[in-house]
Amino acid sequence: MICENISVSRDGSHLLFAGQDTVSLAQEYGTPLYLMDEERIRSRCRTYKAAFARNFGPGSVPLYASKANCFKRMYQIMQEEGMGIDVVSSGEIYTALQAGFDLSKAYFHSNNKTDWDVAYAMDNHVGYFVADNAEEIKAVEREAGKRNFRQQVLLRLTPGIDPHTYEAISTGKVDSKFGVAIETGQASDLVGFVLKQPHVELCGFHCHVGSQVFAEDVFERAAVKMLDFIAEMKRKYGYEARQLDLGGGYGVRYVESDPHLDIDVKVDEVARTIHSTCERLGIREPEIHMEPGRSIVADAGMVLYTVGTVKTIPGYKSYVSIDGGMGDSPRYALYKAKYTLYAANKMAEPCDFKASVVGRCCESGDIIQAGVMLPSSIHRGDIIALCTTGAYHYSMASNYNRLPRPATVMLSGGTSYVAVRRESLEDLVRNDL
C-alpha cells in the first residue's frame, strides 16, 4: 500500500484507512467524503517537534503551513501539539482565532497583504508578519505607528535556489512573485530600509524554495545562502538576525514510484549544515523555523467517491465517472498530479480494466486520474478511494457547477467524527441577495 495507514480488511475485500472500513464510512457519511487520520497528523507533528528539539536551540519550532488544510479542528490539533502556524490570509487568521489558537505563535505570509489585512492581523495580535516587499513594510509601519507599538517582522527573501520541482510550485528562484532577491542586491537595501523604521522590529529572514521537494540538498543549499546573507548584514549594518525560517516543501508519496523521506534524517542533515556554516561564518546560530504542511497532512487524508457511470469507447478508452471531481480534488486539473486510487469495496479482485477516473463537472478537464487500473467489474455504486489527499484538496475546493463541498470526517482511535459538515444546497445561496 502507498502508506502504512492504509490496509485491507481481514477477508481481503474492503479498503481500510486508519484501521477503519472505508466502505462503511461511505455508507455512514455519504460521498464525496474527505477522511483525515488524526493520529497520523499528530504523529507527524511530534516527529517534527522532536527533531527540532534535538537539533536546534531554544525558540526553534516547526510552523504548520495552514494553506495545506485549514479548518478549526486542525488548528486545535496544532495548538494541542505545540506547533506554531503560518497563515496567508485574514480568513486563515479568523479560522485560527475561532479555534482558540494562540496567534502570538502565528506568522502571517502573503505577497500582497491589503491595508485591511494588515490592520486586522495587528488588531488580533498576530505575532509575526513575513513581509514580502517594501510596500508592505510601509503599510506595517503606518498601522503599527497608529497603535504605538513595534510589529515583529521577518523579510521573505528569494535565495535563487532551484528545487527541481513543478514550475507552478517552485518559489525560491530569483524570478518569482514572492520575496526580495538576494542576488540583485534588493534584499540588502530592504534590510537597511527596515532597520530605519521606528515601529517595525526586524526579527530575521524567511525563504521558501518550493513544494514537493525530494532533492537531497535543497534545504541545505538554501540554509547556506541565507546564513551567508545573515553574516553579510552583520558586517554591513551591525544587525544579526535572531530567526531564520527555511519554509516548507518536503515531498510525500502519491504513487509507489515516489521515494520515502525520513523527516528525522532530513532535519538532522539540515541541522548539521546550519551548525557548520554558522561556525564558519562566526555568527550565532539563529532560532530555526520550517513550515511543513503537505508532509504533515497529505498522507493523513483520503477522499471517497461513489461510481456513477462506466463508459467504454471501443478502440479508444474507458471512463469511470464519480460523484465528485475537480471541485473537491483539483490538483490533477491544475498540475497533472499523480495519485493512487483503489476500488475500496473490491480489493480482492484483480485490477484488469484501464480507465480514466473523471468527475461530474461540466468540464472536459475534470479528470481525477488518467489511465487507472481497476477491476473489470467496476459499476455504478462502487466506492473509489483517492489516496494522499490531506493537503490541497479541502483547502482548494470550490463550488464550481454549484456543487456543495464534501464533509471532512476525522478518524481517531477506531472512532470517527465530523470536523467540517457537508455543505447543503442552502449553503450555496446563503450569501446571494
Disulfide bonds with the S-S distance in Angstrom:
none
